[in-house]
Amino acid sequence: MRRRIRTLAVAVAAVGVLAAPATQMTPAVAGPSGTVPAATGPSTLPARIAVHFDPTTGQLPENIVWAPDGTAYLTFAAARQVVAVDPAGRTRVLATLPAPADGGVHTPVLGFALTTGIVRTGDGTLYFLYASGDAASTGLYRLTPGQPPRRIAALPATGLPNGLALDPTGRTFYLTDSVLGTISTVPLAGGPARIWSSASALAATGFLGVNGVKVRGGAVWVTNLDQGTLLRIPLRQGRPGAVEVRATGLVGIDDFAFTADGRVVAALNGPNTVVGIDHDGRTRTLLTGADGLQNPTSVAVRGRTVLVASAAYVTATDPNLIVATLRHG
């Protein structure tokens, strides 16, 4: 497992996306004149590390969803697992995906099989993505309580399915592929995946492109790690409208979440930073490595409380789960 983590660290360092120090990569958004406007919006009170995970067993949290009872459900990327972390910090493994015959070495870009995006529906069913470089196992999975996981949609083994979101109104999943540069849809009940958008704004430019995804306010919102952007794509009777760039300069942006008032809290993986993004695309640093971040991958927000999952992909030191409190000002 240590070898797999080192392999990933080499891959991300080679493209210069995730390995630069945070002090050199403070995100900013240029205004019309080329200057950087001051940001407004949420800022955090002191944060704490709620749970430490074990990198030697592949406990690298990639994505997170928060249940009403306070349980956090995460994907452990390198362990190929879905886990539950209760409010007391106890971790329980719910499912482990079998490794492909080749061990995952043909997984595009990363070279190891991994579980990625995760969604939970109101009945407690979990849905998650698995990227393995293997046509027989790469796809979208359903995990019903008490049952083994079942693949409900096959996805291209040549891609890297990454972000996952559910539009409950349309009963449709939207999922990103960071290698193929696409957003695809899958019905809630399962079935064939269909490419919804392959706009150039989703493409990778050296490492990984479109990444996190959310559905909110009649639009699909996504990030692009390579291009450092937050994008909004209107839903036009189920079809994609023109891509709107809502924020730029977000080096190494991974997944994100919305606050109740529609602002964004986003994880910047390589810079070890979590930022707030206001309605005008202006950013404010909320958390840094000094708060315990170790290559943060994803966030979840409920009220004024934020959970941040750190995978320690490059630091390989302390993957963890951080709890912080937002305030407005």
N, C-alpha and C positions, 0 to 999 in steps of 0.2 A: 504493500500500500504506500509506503514511503516513496518508493520508486515512481509510482503513478503521480503523486503530489509533486515530486521534483520535475517530472516530465511536463506537467502543466505549467509550473513556474517558469521553466525554460521557454515554453511556447509563448507565454504572454510577455515575458521579458524581451523576447526576440523581436516582437513587433512594436515594442516601446509604448504599449498602451497602459499596462498596469504597474510597471515597475518603478516609475518615477516617484520621487518623494512628494508627499502632500504639499509641502511648503512651496514647491515649484509649480503646483497645478491648481491653484485656487480658481474655482469656476467663476466666470463673469459673462455677462451678456452685453454686447455693445449696443448703445442707443443709435438714433439716426445720425448723430454727428460723429460717431465712432468712439464716443466716450462711454464709460460704464456708469449708469445711473445707480444711485443708492437704492438698496433693496428695502422693502417693507415686508412684514408678514411674520410667521411664527418663528420663535426662537426657543431654545430649550432651557429648562432648569437642569441642575446637575443630573447626570445619568449614572446608572450602575449596571454592572455585568450581572445578569440574573442566572445564567447557566454557562458553564464551560464545557465544550465538547472535546472529543479525543481525535486528533488528526491522524493518529497511527492506525485507527480502524476505519478511516474514511468518513468520519462524521463532519463533513464540510457542508454546512447548511446553504442550499442554493436558493430555495424559495419558501415562502411562509404564507399561511392563512390563519386567521384568528377566529376561533369559535366563540359563541356567546357566553359559554361557561368559563372563559378565560384560558382554555387549552389552545396552545399553538401547535399547528400541524406543519411539519417541515419536510422537505426532501433533503436527504443527505446524499450529495452528488456522488462522491467516489465510492460510497458504500452501496449505492443503488437501492436506497431505502426510503420508505415513508415512515415518519415517526410522529408521535404525539408527545408534547412536553406540557405537563400539567402546571397549574399556577404555583405549585411548590417546587418546580424545577425538576421533577422526575421525568425521565425520558423512557418511552416505551416504543419498541419497534413494531409497526403494524404490518409491514410487508418488505420483503427483499426481492428485488427482481433478479432472475438468474443471469449470470454473465453469458454473453454469446460465446460460441465455440472458440473464437480467436482471442477471447479475453477482452475484446473491445478496442483492439489496436487500430481498427479501421474506422472508428468513430471520427468523422471529419474534424479537422483542425486540432482537436484536443487529444485524440488517441486513447481515450478510455471511456467506457460506458458510464452513463450518469443519468440519474433522475433529475428533472428540472422543475418546470412550472407546476403549481398545485392550486386547486379550487375546491371549496367545500360547499355543498348545497344544504338547504335547511333541514333535510332529513338525516344529515350526518354522513352522506355519501361523499367520498373523496374522489377527485379526478386528478390525474397527474400525467406528465409526459416522461417518456423514456427515450434517450438517444443512445444507440448502441452500435451504429454502423452496420447493422444486420437487418435485412428486410423482414425477417421472421419475427422480430421483437420490437423494432422502433415503432413508436406510436403513442396514442392517447389511451390511458387505462382508467377503468372504474374500480374503486375499492369500496365495496359495501361492508359495513360492520359485520364481523364474524365470517366473512367470505374471502377467498383468495382474490388477488387482483385479476382483472380480465381486460384484455385489449379490446377496445370498442372502435378504434380507427387505426388503420395502418398508415404510416407516414414514410416519406422517402428516406432510405438508409443513407443517401448521399447528402442529406441535410443534417441540421442540428436543431430539432424542435426545442424551444427554450421557454418563452412566456406563454401563459395560459390565462384566459379570462372568459367569464360566462355572461352573456346577455340574457337575463332571465325572461325578459319580455318576448324576445324572439326564440327563446329556448335553443340558443346557438352558442357554441364555443368559438372564440377567436384565438388562434395560436400563431406564434411567430416562429420563423425559422431563421436563425442568425447567420447561417452559411448561405442558404439559397436566397435570402433577402425577400422573404414573402410573409404575408399574413394569410392564413387559411381558415376556413370555417368547417365545423363538424356539428351535426345536430346533437342535442343533448342526449338523445337516445342512442347515439352512435351511428356509424355509417361512413361512406366515403368522404375523405377530406377534399375540399375544393379551394383552389387558390382564389382569394378574395381581392388581394392587391399585391402587385410586384413593382410598385413605383420605385423610381431610382432613389428616392429618399430613404428607402428601407435597406439599401444594399450595403454590404461590407466593403471597406476600402483597404483592407490589409489583414484584418483579424475576424471580428464578429460585427455584424450589422444590427438589424432590428432585434430588440431584446425584450424588455418588459412590455406588458400590454394591460390596459384596463378599458372597460366600456362605461361611459358616463356621459350624461347630458346629450344623448343623440349622436354620439361620436365614439370612435375607437381611438384611444390614445396609446402611443407607443414611444419607446426610446430607441435610439440608435447609438450603440456603444462607440463604434469607430468614428461616426460623424459628430458625436457629442451633442445630440439634439433631442428635444422633446417635441413630438409631433401629434397633431390632431387631425383625424380623418372623419369628416361627417358621414353619417349613415343616411343615404338617400334611397329610401324604400329598400333597404337591405344592400344596396350597392355602395361602393366607396365614392365619396366626393373628392374634390381636390385636396391634396395634402397641405396642411397648414403648419408652418414651423412656429412653435410657440416659445421655444427657448433654445439658445445655442451656447457654445463654449463650455459644455458640461462634459469635461474630459472623463472617459471611462464610466459613463452613466450605465447603470444596470437596471434594476427594477425600481418601482416607485409606488406611492399610494396617495390618495386624496384625503385632505382634511374635510371636515363637515362643510366648510364654507367654500370648497372647491379649489383650495390651494394644493400644491403638490409637495410631498416630501420624497426625496430621491436619494438612492445610494450611488455614490461614485466609487467604484471598486478600487482602482489603483491608487487614487489620492487618499484613501482611508478617510473619506468625508461623507457626511450626510448633509444635504442642503435643502432649504425650503425655496420653492419657486412660486412667486406671486402671480396674480392674474395678468400682469404685464410682462411676464417672462424674466423678471429680475430675481436674482438669487441671493440667498443669505446662508452662510455656513452655520449649521446647527450642532454638529458633532464632528470630532476629529479623532485621530489616533490617540490623542491624550485622554479621550473618554473610553478607550479600550477597543475602538474599531480595528478590525483585522480584515481588510478587503471586504467591506460590506457588500452584500449582494441584493438584499431585498428588505422591504419595510412593510409593516402593517400598522394602521392607525385606528384607534377607537377613542372618540372624544378627544381628550387632551393627552392621551397616553400613546406612545410610539414604541413598537418593538422593532429592533434592527437585528437581522441575522448577518453574521460575519463568517465567511468561509475560509479565511486565511490561506487563499490559494497560493499567494506568493510569499507571505510572511511565514507560513507553515508553522506557526507558533501556538496561537490560541483561538481557534474557531469558537464563536460564542454567540449568545443572545443577550442584547442590551435592552434595557427599559429606560425610557426618557419621558419627560413631560413637556408638552408644548405650552407656550403662552403667546399671546398676540401683542405686538408692539412695534 
